[in-house]
Amino acid sequence: MNRYPVWKYAIMVIALLVGALYTAPNFFGEAPAVQVSAAKATQKVDGATQARVEEALKAAGINVDAISLEGGSLRVRLDTTDRQLQAKDAIQRALVQDPADPAYIVALNLLPRTPAWLAALRAAPMYLGLDLRGGVHFMLQVDMQAALSKKAESLAGDLRTTLREKNVRHGGISRNGQAIELRLRDAATLEAAQRVLLDQFADLQTTQTQEGSDYKLSASIKPQAARLVQEQALKQNITTLHNRINELGVAEPVIQQQGLDRIVVQLPGVQDTAKAKDILGRTATLELRMVDESVEGRAAETGSGPVPFGMERYLDRSGQAVIVKKQVVLTGDNLTDAQPGFDSQTQEPTVNLTLDAKGARIFKDVTRESVGKRMAIILFEKGKGEVVTAPVIRTEIAGGRVQISGRMSTVEAADTALLLRAGALAAPMEIIEERTIGPSLGAENIKKGFDSVTWGFLAVAAFMCVYYMLFGMISSVALAINLLLLVAVLSMLQATLTLPGMAAMALVLGMAIDANVLINERVREELRNGASPQAAIHAGYDRAWATILDSNVTTLIAGLALLAFGSGPVRGFAVVHCLGILTSMFSAVFFSRGLVNLWYGNRKKLRTVSIGTVWRPDGQATAKMD
C-alpha cells in the first residue's frame, strides 16, 4: 500500500543529484576581474594586447590569479577588489593613450569561480540583481536637436523627390539647421510649391521672402510635430537599447525614460560589462551616399584640393579619403535585417542587408540612374563617420537585398551586422553618467536576504519537528529539497535574483510547508477515525492532494498575472514565486511521501506512527509514537 516502485526512487535520486549539481556553482562565489575589449570594430584584442597588459601589470607590481583571452576580450582575474582597482588603472594607462578616442575599453567585472568540470556541464550560478551583486548603471542623454535635424534632412529629400514628380522647377533646396530653404524663380512656381507643401507636408510651416527677382520659401517643422518627433525618437532609442541588450543576452535589464530627454539603463548581473558599455555607447547608424566623381572631388581625395561645396570628406578603413555628397540616399531606418556572411565568389566576409519596401524602391531607382558611379556606405559610430566600402554600381539592384564587402574580418562583419540589426538610433545619445556598483555595496543586502531565508527555514523546521515529530522532520527535509530544487532551476534558467526575489523565496517556504501541514493533519484525522497507521498514511496523502492542487493552482494564477503584467522588481518576484510553487508541489507531495514510504512502507505490523499528539473526539489525547 505504501511502497514506491524503484523507478520513483530513481527519480528522487536523479532530482537530488541534478539539484545539487546546478546549485553548487552558487557557493563558489565570484572573482574580481578587469576586462579589456576593443572600442572599435577595427581594433583587435589578441596575444599582443595580452603581452602589453602583462608587462603593465608587472611594472606596477600587481600579481594576478589568471589572465586569459575569452570571447574576443581579455580577462584578468585578481584576488581582491583593491588589486582590481589598481590593475584597472595600470591597464588604462598602458592601453588608452587618448581618453577622448580610446582604442580599448577597460572595465571592472566579476567572473564566477565555478570549477571547470561544472562549467563543462553548463552549470553556472544565478545572476544577482543590481541591488545584490552590483552591475552597471548608465544615464544616457538623447540629442533632441539632432533628431529634429535628421527629420528635416529626411523631409528635404522627400520634398525634392515630390517636386520633381510634380514638375515644379526650383533653384535648389538646402537645409539651414532645422529649416528647409527652397529657391524659386517666379510667383507662379512659388504658388505651386506652396500647394505641394500644404497638401503633402502637413508637418511643415512656411514663410516666404523675396530676394530680387527670386523668391525664397523657408519651411520649418511645426511645434506640435517637433514634440512628436522628439517623443518618437526617445521611444525608438529605448526600443533600440532593448534590442541591443537582447543581442548581448543580458537578463532582466532595466531601461526606462527619465525626464524628457534621458534614458536610464541598469544592467544587473551582466557578465560582459565592457561589451555592454561598448554596444550601448556606440550610436551606429548607416547612411548610403553617392561619391563625388568630379575633378574637384578627385583632387580633394588626394589632398591636392579643398572639399567642394555640398560635399563631405570621410576616411575608409585603410585611411583613404572619400568625398561624398551631403544628400543621403538611404539610412538605417530603411533596414529590416543585417546578417554576416561570405561572398559566394571571393569568400570574403560580408554583411548582407535587407531593405524595407520604401528603401528597396529608392535603392532600385538610384542604382538604375547611377550605373558606373560609386556609392559610399558610411557607418557612423560615436559621431564619427567611416566609409565601410565604396563600390562601383555595375547594374541596377532590385529586390531590396544588398551585400556590403570590403576588407572586413569575420569578427568585424559580425559586429557590424549586430549593431545594424539591433536598430538605428533615431537620435545620437551620450553617456552622461556611468556608475559601476561594486559587490561590496550589495553584500549587506545579500546577508540580510540570506539570513531571512535561513532563519525562516529554521523556525519553520523547528515548529514542524516539535509539533509533528518524525513527520515534521520529514516535512523539513522535503522543505530543504524544495529550496535546493528552486535554486537549481533558477540557476539553470540563468534567472536574475533580486531582493524581491529573495522575499519570494522566503514566502515560498511558508507556502511549501502548508502542503505538508495539510497532509499531516489529514493523516491525524484518519488516525482519529480509527484507521490503521498504514491506511491513515495512504488516505492522508491521497485525500490531501486535491486540496493542495487547488490552493497551489489559484496561487500560481496570481503569480502568472504578476509575471505577465508586472515589470522590474515585480517580475523578479513573480518568477521566483511561480517556480517555487511548482517545486513545492513536487517536493511536498512526491518527495515527502517517498521518505515516509521508505521509513514505514516495509513494516507489515505497524502499530503507531510518530506524528505528534492525536486528539480524540472524546477529548482524550493519545501520543502516537514509535
Backbone torsions as a table, in degrees:
resi	resn	phi	psi	omega
1	MET	NA	-46.8	-176.8
2	ASN	-114.2	52.7	177.8
3	ARG	-125.8	135.3	175.1
4	TYR	-89.5	142.2	170.1
5	PRO	-69.3	163.3	-175.4
6	VAL	-60.2	-37.0	-176.2
7	TRP	-64.8	-29.4	177.4
8	LYS	-70.6	-39.1	175.8
9	TYR	-66.7	-32.5	176.3
10	ALA	-63.6	-40.5	177.1
11	ILE	-62.3	-41.2	179.0
12	MET	-61.6	-45.2	-179.2
13	VAL	-65.1	-44.1	179.7
14	ILE	-62.3	-43.6	179.0
15	ALA	-61.0	-41.5	178.3
16	LEU	-63.8	-44.5	-179.1
17	LEU	-64.9	-45.8	179.1
18	VAL	-64.0	-42.5	179.1
19	GLY	-61.3	-45.0	179.4
20	ALA	-65.4	-38.6	-177.4
21	LEU	-64.1	-44.7	-175.5
22	TYR	-88.5	-11.1	173.1
23	THR	-84.9	-30.4	-174.2
24	ALA	-53.7	-42.1	-177.5
25	PRO	-57.7	-22.0	-179.1
26	ASN	-71.9	-13.7	-177.2
27	PHE	-97.3	-5.1	-178.2
28	PHE	-87.6	-15.1	177.9
29	GLY	75.6	-168.0	-176.2
30	GLU	-131.5	151.1	-179.9
31	ALA	-105.0	133.6	173.3
32	PRO	-63.7	140.5	-175.9
33	ALA	-146.6	161.4	172.2
34	VAL	-117.5	129.7	-177.0
35	GLN	-115.2	133.8	-179.5
36	VAL	-116.0	122.9	177.5
37	SER	-129.5	160.7	178.9
38	ALA	-75.2	136.6	178.2
39	ALA	-85.1	-15.6	-178.8
40	LYS	-130.7	154.2	-180.0
41	ALA	-66.0	-26.5	-178.1
42	THR	-84.1	-10.0	-178.3
43	GLN	-88.2	147.2	-178.0
44	LYS	-117.0	144.1	169.2
45	VAL	-112.7	106.5	-173.2
46	ASP	-138.5	-161.5	-178.9
47	GLY	-62.2	-34.4	178.3
48	ALA	-64.9	-40.3	176.6
49	THR	-63.2	-42.3	178.9
50	GLN	-61.3	-39.9	179.0
51	ALA	-63.8	-40.3	178.4
52	ARG	-64.3	-41.2	179.7
53	VAL	-65.6	-44.7	179.0
54	GLU	-60.8	-39.6	179.1
55	GLU	-65.9	-41.6	179.8
56	ALA	-65.0	-40.9	-180.0
57	LEU	-68.8	-37.1	178.4
58	LYS	-65.7	-41.2	179.1
59	ALA	-64.6	-32.5	179.4
60	ALA	-84.7	-3.4	179.4
61	GLY	70.4	34.5	-178.2
62	ILE	-106.9	121.5	176.7
63	ASN	-88.8	138.1	-178.2
64	VAL	-116.3	151.9	176.6
65	ASP	-76.5	-40.2	-179.6
66	ALA	-163.0	152.8	175.2
67	ILE	-141.8	129.0	-173.8
68	SER	-152.4	156.5	173.9
69	LEU	-96.3	119.1	-178.8
70	GLU	-136.8	121.3	174.1
71	GLY	59.8	37.1	177.7
72	GLY	81.2	8.4	177.3
73	SER	-133.9	158.0	-179.9
74	LEU	-102.1	128.5	-176.3
75	ARG	-121.3	124.0	-178.4
76	VAL	-112.5	114.0	-179.6
77	ARG	-92.7	136.8	-179.7
78	LEU	-129.3	170.0	-174.1
79	ASP	-91.2	-28.1	-178.2
80	THR	-134.1	161.5	178.5
81	THR	-69.5	-29.9	176.8
82	ASP	-63.4	-45.8	177.0
83	ARG	-63.3	-33.8	179.4
84	GLN	-61.3	-45.8	180.0
85	LEU	-66.8	-40.6	178.0
86	GLN	-63.8	-41.2	-180.0
87	ALA	-65.8	-38.8	179.5
88	LYS	-62.0	-44.6	179.6
89	ASP	-62.5	-41.6	-179.2
90	ALA	-66.0	-42.8	179.7
91	ILE	-68.5	-38.3	179.2
92	GLN	-60.7	-44.1	-179.9
93	ARG	-65.4	-34.1	-176.2
94	ALA	-78.1	-34.4	-172.0
95	LEU	-103.2	-30.2	-174.7
96	VAL	-102.9	100.8	-179.9
97	GLN	-83.7	-37.8	-178.6
98	ASP	-119.8	102.4	-178.6
99	PRO	-59.5	-27.1	-179.9
100	ALA	-72.0	-27.4	180.0
101	ASP	-138.4	71.1	-174.0
102	PRO	-71.1	142.0	176.1
103	ALA	-85.0	-24.2	-179.0
104	TYR	-131.3	153.6	173.3
105	ILE	-107.5	121.0	179.6
106	VAL	-111.8	117.4	-173.6
107	ALA	-137.2	153.1	174.8
108	LEU	-76.4	146.8	-179.7
109	ASN	-152.0	167.6	174.0
110	LEU	-124.5	130.1	-178.8
111	LEU	-119.7	135.1	-178.9
112	PRO	-65.6	146.4	177.1
113	ARG	-92.4	23.3	-178.5
114	THR	-58.6	129.5	178.3
115	PRO	-58.2	154.5	-175.6
116	ALA	-61.9	-36.5	-177.3
117	TRP	-69.1	-32.2	175.3
118	LEU	-73.7	-41.1	177.8
119	ALA	-61.1	-34.4	178.7
120	ALA	-65.3	-25.4	178.0
121	LEU	-90.6	12.3	-179.0
122	ARG	64.8	24.5	176.3
123	ALA	-90.0	121.6	-177.5
124	ALA	-139.2	154.1	179.8
125	PRO	-71.7	161.5	173.7
126	MET	-64.2	150.6	167.3
127	TYR	-74.2	144.6	174.0
128	LEU	-109.4	142.2	-177.5
129	GLY	-69.5	175.3	-178.1
130	LEU	-60.4	-31.5	-178.4
131	ASP	-79.5	-14.0	-179.7
132	LEU	-109.5	-55.8	-174.8
133	ARG	-90.9	-27.2	-169.0
134	GLY	98.2	-172.5	-177.6
135	GLY	160.0	-149.5	-177.0
136	VAL	-124.2	135.9	177.8
137	HIS	-120.2	125.3	178.3
138	PHE	-118.8	142.4	167.2
139	MET	-116.1	120.4	-175.9
140	LEU	-110.9	133.3	177.9
141	GLN	-101.7	123.3	179.4
142	VAL	-89.9	129.0	179.6
143	ASP	-80.7	93.2	-176.3
144	MET	-69.2	-32.4	178.6
145	GLN	-65.2	-37.0	177.3
146	ALA	-65.4	-35.9	177.7
147	ALA	-63.5	-41.7	178.5
148	LEU	-68.0	-39.6	178.1
149	SER	-63.5	-39.5	178.4
150	LYS	-65.3	-39.3	177.2
151	LYS	-65.5	-41.3	178.2
152	ALA	-63.1	-40.5	177.5
153	GLU	-61.6	-41.2	178.4
154	SER	-65.7	-42.3	179.0
155	LEU	-65.6	-35.6	178.2
156	ALA	-63.0	-42.0	177.9
157	GLY	-65.8	-41.5	178.2
158	ASP	-65.7	-38.2	179.1
159	LEU	-64.8	-40.9	178.5
160	ARG	-60.0	-44.2	-179.9
161	THR	-66.9	-42.9	-178.2
162	THR	-65.2	-43.8	179.1
163	LEU	-62.9	-35.7	177.7
164	ARG	-66.7	-39.6	178.6
165	GLU	-68.0	-32.5	-179.5
166	LYS	-87.6	2.6	-179.9
167	ASN	58.7	38.2	175.5
168	VAL	-97.7	111.1	-177.2
169	ARG	-82.1	141.8	-178.8
170	HIS	-142.4	166.8	-178.6
171	GLY	-94.1	12.2	178.0
172	GLY	128.0	146.1	177.1
173	ILE	-119.7	128.5	179.1
174	SER	-135.3	161.5	179.2
175	ARG	-116.4	127.0	178.1
176	ASN	-116.1	94.9	-174.4
177	GLY	68.6	-118.0	178.6
178	GLN	-104.3	11.8	178.4
179	ALA	-106.7	144.1	177.9
180	ILE	-107.2	122.7	-177.6
181	GLU	-108.6	129.5	-177.6
182	LEU	-123.7	122.9	-179.9
183	ARG	-98.8	132.0	-176.5
184	LEU	-131.5	152.8	-170.1
185	ARG	-93.9	-25.3	-178.6
186	ASP	-147.4	172.5	-175.6
187	ALA	-68.2	-34.4	-179.8
188	ALA	-65.5	-42.5	177.8
189	THR	-66.1	-37.9	177.0
190	LEU	-59.6	-43.8	-179.8
191	GLU	-65.1	-41.5	179.1
192	ALA	-63.3	-41.5	178.9
193	ALA	-65.4	-38.9	179.1
194	GLN	-65.3	-37.0	177.5
195	ARG	-63.2	-41.5	178.3
196	VAL	-61.9	-45.4	-180.0
197	LEU	-63.7	-40.0	-178.3
198	LEU	-68.2	-38.5	-175.8
199	ASP	-79.5	-41.1	-169.0
200	GLN	-115.8	-7.0	-179.3
201	PHE	-130.2	70.3	-176.1
202	ALA	-68.8	-17.9	-179.3
203	ASP	-81.1	-6.0	-177.0
204	LEU	-106.5	142.1	171.6
205	GLN	-115.9	142.7	-169.6
206	THR	-120.0	152.5	169.1
207	THR	-135.6	146.4	-177.3
208	GLN	-124.0	144.1	175.7
209	THR	-137.2	156.6	-179.7
210	GLN	-111.7	129.5	178.6
211	GLU	-121.8	94.3	-175.8
212	GLY	70.1	-125.9	178.9
213	SER	-89.9	-10.0	-179.0
214	ASP	-97.1	164.5	177.4
215	TYR	-119.1	145.2	175.5
216	LYS	-121.5	123.7	-179.8
217	LEU	-108.2	118.0	179.7
218	SER	-105.5	128.1	-179.9
219	ALA	-119.2	133.6	178.1
220	SER	-131.4	158.4	-177.6
221	ILE	-74.1	132.9	179.3
222	LYS	-63.8	150.1	-178.6
223	PRO	-56.3	-40.8	180.0
224	GLN	-64.8	-42.5	179.4
225	ALA	-66.8	-35.8	178.8
226	ALA	-63.3	-42.2	178.2
227	ARG	-63.6	-38.6	178.7
228	LEU	-65.7	-40.0	177.9
229	VAL	-61.2	-43.2	-180.0
230	GLN	-65.3	-41.8	178.5
231	GLU	-64.2	-43.0	179.9
232	GLN	-66.8	-36.5	178.4
233	ALA	-62.6	-42.0	179.5
234	LEU	-65.6	-43.5	-179.9
235	LYS	-65.9	-41.1	179.8
236	GLN	-65.4	-38.6	177.9
237	ASN	-64.8	-39.0	177.5
238	ILE	-63.9	-43.1	177.6
239	THR	-62.7	-41.6	179.7
240	THR	-63.8	-41.0	178.2
241	LEU	-63.5	-39.7	176.1
242	HIS	-59.2	-45.6	-179.3
243	ASN	-62.9	-41.8	-179.0
244	ARG	-66.8	-40.5	179.7
245	ILE	-69.4	-35.1	174.8
246	ASN	-62.4	-37.1	176.5
247	GLU	-62.1	-32.1	-179.8
248	LEU	-80.5	-14.5	179.5
249	GLY	77.4	28.5	-179.4
250	VAL	-79.7	132.0	-179.5
251	ALA	-89.6	139.3	174.7
252	GLU	51.4	53.6	175.9
253	PRO	-74.6	155.4	174.4
254	VAL	-114.2	114.7	179.5
255	ILE	-131.6	114.1	-176.2
256	GLN	-148.4	154.0	179.5
257	GLN	-75.8	141.5	174.4
258	GLN	-134.1	114.8	-176.3
259	GLY	74.9	-160.2	-175.8
260	LEU	-88.2	-24.3	-173.0
261	ASP	-141.2	24.7	-178.9
262	ARG	-128.3	150.2	179.6
263	ILE	-130.3	131.6	176.9
264	VAL	-100.3	130.5	178.0
265	VAL	-125.1	123.3	175.3
266	GLN	-120.7	129.1	-178.1
267	LEU	-117.1	83.6	178.9
268	PRO	-77.4	141.7	175.7
269	GLY	67.5	17.4	-178.8
270	VAL	-69.5	137.6	-177.7
271	GLN	-89.1	-30.2	-177.0
272	ASP	-120.3	80.6	-175.8
273	THR	-61.1	-42.9	-177.2
274	ALA	-63.8	-42.8	179.9
275	LYS	-65.9	-38.6	178.5
276	ALA	-61.8	-44.8	178.6
277	LYS	-63.4	-38.9	179.6
278	ASP	-63.3	-50.0	-176.6
279	ILE	-65.7	-41.8	-179.0
280	LEU	-70.6	-35.8	-176.0
281	GLY	-77.5	-17.9	-177.2
282	ARG	-88.0	121.2	178.3
283	THR	-96.0	65.1	-174.0
284	ALA	-75.2	120.9	173.5
285	THR	-131.9	155.0	-176.6
286	LEU	-112.6	134.6	175.2
287	GLU	-133.8	137.9	174.7
288	LEU	-108.9	122.2	-179.8
289	ARG	-133.7	153.3	177.5
290	MET	-81.5	142.6	179.2
291	VAL	-82.2	140.3	177.6
292	ASP	-73.9	114.5	-177.2
293	GLU	-96.8	5.1	-176.6
294	SER	-72.9	168.9	178.6
295	VAL	-62.6	-41.8	178.8
296	GLU	-62.3	-39.3	178.9
297	GLY	-64.8	-41.1	177.8
298	ARG	-63.9	-38.2	179.4
299	ALA	-67.2	-38.9	179.0
300	ALA	-67.3	-32.9	178.3
301	GLU	-64.1	-37.8	-179.3
302	THR	-84.8	-7.2	178.7
303	GLY	87.4	6.0	-179.2
304	SER	-92.5	2.8	179.7
305	GLY	-154.4	165.1	179.5
306	PRO	-76.1	162.5	176.7
307	VAL	-72.3	124.6	-178.3
308	PRO	-60.1	158.6	178.9
309	PHE	-64.3	137.4	-179.7
310	GLY	83.0	5.9	-179.7
311	MET	-119.3	165.9	177.0
312	GLU	-137.1	154.0	-176.1
313	ARG	-113.5	126.5	176.6
314	TYR	-131.6	159.0	178.6
315	LEU	-104.4	145.2	172.5
316	ASP	-88.1	-175.1	-173.0
317	ARG	-73.3	-13.4	176.1
318	SER	-95.2	0.3	-179.9
319	GLY	91.1	2.7	-179.8
320	GLN	-81.0	134.6	-179.5
321	ALA	-75.5	143.5	175.7
322	VAL	-132.0	127.7	179.8
323	ILE	-97.2	120.1	-177.4
324	VAL	-123.7	158.4	177.2
325	LYS	-75.3	150.0	179.1
326	LYS	-69.6	-28.2	-178.4
327	GLN	-66.0	127.6	-178.7
328	VAL	-91.8	125.4	178.7
329	VAL	-77.5	-51.1	179.4
330	LEU	-142.0	154.8	175.9
331	THR	-124.9	176.3	178.3
332	GLY	-64.8	-14.1	177.3
333	ASP	-63.5	-27.0	-179.3
334	ASN	-87.5	6.2	-176.7
335	LEU	-94.4	130.2	178.3
336	THR	-106.7	-23.9	-179.7
337	ASP	-159.3	152.3	176.1
338	ALA	-146.7	124.0	-178.2
339	GLN	-133.6	140.6	174.4
340	PRO	-72.4	152.2	179.7
341	GLY	-164.1	-162.7	179.7
342	PHE	-135.2	143.2	176.7
343	ASP	-67.4	132.7	-175.3
344	SER	-67.5	-21.8	-177.4
345	GLN	-100.1	-48.0	-175.9
346	THR	-94.8	-13.3	-177.4
347	GLN	62.1	22.1	175.2
348	GLU	-80.1	147.8	175.2
349	PRO	-61.3	138.9	-178.7
350	THR	-135.4	167.1	169.5
351	VAL	-118.7	119.7	-177.2
352	ASN	-98.2	118.1	-176.3
353	LEU	-103.5	146.0	173.8
354	THR	-122.1	124.9	-177.1
355	LEU	-98.1	155.5	174.9
356	ASP	-76.1	-179.2	-174.5
357	ALA	-61.0	-44.3	179.9
358	LYS	-64.4	-45.6	-180.0
359	GLY	-63.2	-40.4	179.4
360	ALA	-62.9	-39.9	180.0
361	ARG	-66.5	-44.6	179.5
362	ILE	-64.7	-43.6	-178.0
363	PHE	-64.0	-37.5	178.4
364	LYS	-64.0	-45.2	-179.5
365	ASP	-64.5	-43.5	-177.7
366	VAL	-65.5	-45.1	-179.0
367	THR	-68.0	-30.8	177.7
368	ARG	-67.6	-37.6	-177.1
369	GLU	-85.9	-9.7	-172.9
370	SER	-124.4	32.8	178.2
371	VAL	-63.8	131.6	-177.7
372	GLY	92.8	-8.4	179.8
373	LYS	-102.7	164.3	-179.9
374	ARG	-96.7	142.7	175.0
375	MET	-120.8	126.4	-179.3
376	ALA	-93.4	133.3	173.4
377	ILE	-105.5	111.8	-171.1
378	ILE	-110.1	128.9	176.4
379	LEU	-105.9	120.8	179.7
380	PHE	-99.0	121.8	177.0
381	GLU	-130.8	126.5	178.9
382	LYS	55.0	37.7	176.5
383	GLY	80.7	-0.2	-179.2
384	LYS	-113.2	130.4	-179.6
385	GLY	-92.2	141.1	177.7
386	GLU	-136.1	130.4	179.5
387	VAL	-76.9	112.0	178.5
388	VAL	-69.5	-45.7	177.1
389	THR	-162.5	155.3	179.2
390	ALA	-135.5	71.9	-175.4
391	PRO	-77.3	160.4	174.3
392	VAL	-84.8	133.0	179.0
393	ILE	-76.7	112.8	-177.1
394	ARG	-86.9	-32.5	-177.2
395	THR	-156.9	169.2	176.8
396	GLU	-63.9	134.1	-178.5
397	ILE	-111.8	113.0	-179.7
398	ALA	-115.3	170.1	176.1
399	GLY	93.5	-10.7	176.2
400	GLY	77.3	16.6	178.6
401	ARG	-114.4	121.7	-175.1
402	VAL	-125.5	141.9	179.0
403	GLN	-118.4	124.8	177.8
404	ILE	-102.0	130.3	175.2
405	SER	-144.4	166.2	179.6
406	GLY	142.7	81.9	173.1
407	ARG	55.5	43.5	175.9
408	MET	-105.1	144.4	172.3
409	SER	-84.0	171.1	179.4
410	THR	-63.3	-40.0	179.6
411	VAL	-66.7	-42.1	178.8
412	GLU	-62.9	-41.5	178.8
413	ALA	-63.5	-41.7	179.7
414	ALA	-66.7	-42.6	179.0
415	ASP	-64.8	-43.0	179.7
416	THR	-63.6	-44.0	179.1
417	ALA	-63.4	-38.7	179.0
418	LEU	-60.7	-47.8	-178.5
419	LEU	-63.3	-42.9	-178.2
420	LEU	-72.8	-38.1	-179.9
421	ARG	-66.9	-35.7	-179.0
422	ALA	-65.8	-17.5	176.1
423	GLY	114.5	144.5	178.0
424	ALA	-80.9	142.5	176.3
425	LEU	-76.4	135.7	178.2
426	ALA	-68.6	-24.8	178.7
427	ALA	-152.2	148.7	178.4
428	PRO	-62.6	151.8	177.2
429	MET	-129.4	150.0	178.7
430	GLU	-126.8	135.8	176.6
431	ILE	-78.0	108.3	-177.8
432	ILE	-97.5	-15.7	177.1
433	GLU	-146.0	129.2	177.9
434	GLU	-133.9	125.7	-177.0
435	ARG	-132.8	119.9	174.8
436	THR	-96.6	116.7	-177.0
437	ILE	-92.5	113.2	-177.1
438	GLY	-73.6	161.8	-177.7
439	PRO	-66.5	-24.2	-178.3
440	SER	-65.9	-29.5	179.7
441	LEU	-68.7	-28.6	179.4
442	GLY	-96.0	-2.2	-176.6
443	ALA	-62.2	-39.4	-179.3
444	GLU	-66.9	-39.8	177.8
445	ASN	-64.8	-39.8	178.0
446	ILE	-61.9	-44.4	-178.9
447	LYS	-62.9	-44.9	-179.5
448	LYS	-65.1	-42.7	178.8
449	GLY	-64.5	-43.1	178.5
450	PHE	-64.0	-41.1	179.2
451	ASP	-63.6	-40.0	-179.1
452	SER	-63.8	-43.1	178.3
453	VAL	-66.9	-43.2	-177.5
454	THR	-64.4	-50.3	-178.0
455	TRP	-68.8	-33.3	175.0
456	GLY	-63.2	-43.1	178.9
457	PHE	-63.6	-46.7	-178.1
458	LEU	-63.1	-39.5	179.9
459	ALA	-65.9	-43.7	179.2
460	VAL	-64.7	-45.3	-179.2
461	ALA	-62.1	-41.4	-179.9
462	ALA	-63.5	-43.7	179.0
463	PHE	-62.4	-44.8	-178.7
464	MET	-63.5	-41.2	-179.3
465	CYS	-66.0	-39.4	-179.9
466	VAL	-71.1	-41.8	-172.1
467	TYR	-83.7	-35.5	-175.4
468	TYR	-116.1	6.4	175.2
469	MET	56.1	-126.2	-176.4
470	LEU	-63.5	-39.7	177.4
471	PHE	-61.9	-33.4	176.5
472	GLY	-68.1	-38.1	176.2
473	MET	-63.9	-42.2	177.8
474	ILE	-63.5	-40.0	177.4
475	SER	-62.6	-38.4	179.2
476	SER	-67.1	-39.2	176.3
477	VAL	-62.7	-43.4	177.9
478	ALA	-62.2	-36.5	178.4
479	LEU	-66.0	-40.3	177.0
480	ALA	-64.5	-39.6	177.6
481	ILE	-64.9	-37.7	176.6
482	ASN	-59.8	-44.8	179.0
483	LEU	-63.6	-40.3	178.4
484	LEU	-62.3	-46.8	-179.2
485	LEU	-66.7	-37.1	179.4
486	LEU	-63.0	-46.6	178.4
487	VAL	-63.8	-38.5	179.7
488	ALA	-64.2	-43.6	179.8
489	VAL	-65.7	-42.7	177.7
490	LEU	-61.3	-38.0	178.8
491	SER	-68.9	-41.9	178.9
492	MET	-64.0	-37.9	178.5
493	LEU	-79.3	-7.6	-175.9
494	GLN	53.7	43.7	178.1
495	ALA	-75.1	160.1	178.7
496	THR	-99.4	121.3	-179.8
497	LEU	-95.0	124.0	178.1
498	THR	-117.4	179.2	176.7
499	LEU	-58.7	-44.3	174.1
500	PRO	-59.5	-33.4	176.8
501	GLY	-65.2	-39.1	177.1
502	MET	-67.9	-34.0	175.7
503	ALA	-64.7	-40.4	177.3
504	ALA	-64.1	-35.2	178.6
505	MET	-64.5	-41.9	177.5
506	ALA	-65.5	-37.4	178.0
507	LEU	-66.3	-37.8	180.0
508	VAL	-60.5	-34.1	178.6
509	LEU	-58.5	-46.3	179.7
510	GLY	-66.6	-38.2	-179.4
511	MET	-71.9	-36.9	-178.5
512	ALA	-67.8	-40.4	-179.0
513	ILE	-71.0	-20.5	178.6
514	ASP	-61.4	-37.5	178.3
515	ALA	-62.9	-42.1	179.1
516	ASN	-67.8	-33.6	176.1
517	VAL	-62.9	-42.4	178.3
518	LEU	-61.5	-44.2	-180.0
519	ILE	-63.5	-48.4	-177.8
520	ASN	-62.4	-41.3	179.3
521	GLU	-68.5	-33.4	177.5
522	ARG	-67.0	-39.8	176.0
523	VAL	-62.5	-42.4	177.9
524	ARG	-60.9	-40.8	-179.2
525	GLU	-63.6	-40.1	178.6
526	GLU	-65.6	-38.7	177.4
527	LEU	-65.4	-39.1	177.2
528	ARG	-62.6	-32.6	-178.7
529	ASN	-81.7	2.5	174.8
530	GLY	93.8	8.9	179.6
531	ALA	-72.0	153.0	176.0
532	SER	-68.9	156.7	-178.6
533	PRO	-55.4	-44.1	-179.7
534	GLN	-63.7	-43.4	178.9
535	ALA	-66.5	-36.6	179.4
536	ALA	-65.0	-40.9	178.5
537	ILE	-63.3	-46.4	-178.7
538	HIS	-62.0	-48.9	-178.4
539	ALA	-68.1	-36.5	-179.7
540	GLY	-59.8	-46.7	179.8
541	TYR	-69.7	-42.2	-177.3
542	ASP	-66.1	-43.7	-174.3
543	ARG	-81.0	-22.3	177.6
544	ALA	-80.9	-18.9	-174.2
545	TRP	-60.9	-42.9	-177.9
546	ALA	-61.9	-43.1	179.2
547	THR	-65.3	-42.3	179.1
548	ILE	-62.3	-43.1	-179.4
549	LEU	-63.1	-45.7	-179.3
550	ASP	-60.5	-48.1	-176.7
551	SER	-65.2	-39.0	-179.0
552	ASN	-73.6	-35.7	179.0
553	VAL	-65.6	-43.0	179.4
554	THR	-64.6	-39.5	177.2
555	THR	-67.9	-35.8	178.3
556	LEU	-65.0	-36.5	178.1
557	ILE	-61.8	-43.9	177.4
558	ALA	-62.7	-40.0	178.0
559	GLY	-64.5	-39.6	178.8
560	LEU	-66.5	-34.3	176.4
561	ALA	-64.3	-42.2	176.0
562	LEU	-62.2	-39.1	-179.0
563	LEU	-67.9	-37.7	-176.5
564	ALA	-76.5	-39.8	-172.3
565	PHE	-107.8	-10.9	-179.4
566	GLY	-85.7	171.9	177.1
567	SER	-151.7	159.0	176.4
568	GLY	62.4	-130.2	-176.8
569	PRO	-60.3	-34.8	-179.9
570	VAL	-63.6	-42.2	179.2
571	ARG	-65.8	-40.0	177.4
572	GLY	-62.1	-39.6	176.1
573	PHE	-62.7	-43.6	-175.9
574	ALA	-65.8	-37.7	-179.7
575	VAL	-60.8	-50.8	180.0
576	VAL	-65.2	-38.3	-179.2
577	HIS	-61.4	-48.8	-178.0
578	CYS	-67.5	-43.7	178.4
579	LEU	-64.6	-37.7	179.2
580	GLY	-64.1	-35.6	177.8
581	ILE	-64.6	-43.8	-179.2
582	LEU	-64.9	-45.6	179.8
583	THR	-68.2	-32.9	-179.6
584	SER	-68.3	-37.4	177.8
585	MET	-63.9	-36.5	179.6
586	PHE	-70.6	-47.0	-174.9
587	SER	-76.7	-41.6	-174.5
588	ALA	-68.1	-32.5	-177.7
589	VAL	-100.3	-58.5	-173.5
590	PHE	-67.9	-50.3	-176.4
591	PHE	-69.7	-47.6	-177.1
592	SER	-64.0	-37.1	178.3
593	ARG	-67.8	-37.0	176.8
594	GLY	-61.4	-40.5	179.2
595	LEU	-68.9	-40.4	177.3
596	VAL	-64.2	-43.3	178.3
597	ASN	-63.8	-36.8	179.2
598	LEU	-65.4	-34.2	-177.1
599	TRP	-83.7	-43.1	-173.2
600	TYR	-107.8	-16.5	-168.7
601	GLY	-63.6	-30.5	-176.3
602	ASN	-89.8	2.1	-179.1
603	ARG	-91.5	109.5	-175.8
604	LYS	-75.3	-36.7	-178.2
605	LYS	-109.5	62.0	-178.7
606	LEU	-81.3	121.1	-177.8
607	ARG	-98.7	-39.5	-177.5
608	THR	-136.9	160.2	174.0
609	VAL	-129.4	149.9	-178.4
610	SER	-88.6	89.8	-177.7
611	ILE	-133.0	21.6	178.0
612	GLY	86.4	-156.1	-175.6
613	THR	-91.2	125.1	177.1
614	VAL	-99.4	117.8	-177.6
615	TRP	-87.2	122.5	-179.5
616	ARG	-79.0	154.7	178.0
617	PRO	-61.5	-27.1	-179.3
618	ASP	-81.4	4.6	177.9
619	GLY	94.1	-8.7	178.7
620	GLN	-86.6	144.7	-179.1
621	ALA	-109.0	135.5	177.1
622	THR	-121.9	127.0	179.2
623	ALA	-83.3	120.7	179.9
624	LYS	-97.9	101.2	-179.5
625	MET	-138.4	156.0	173.5
626	ASP	-74.5	NA	NA
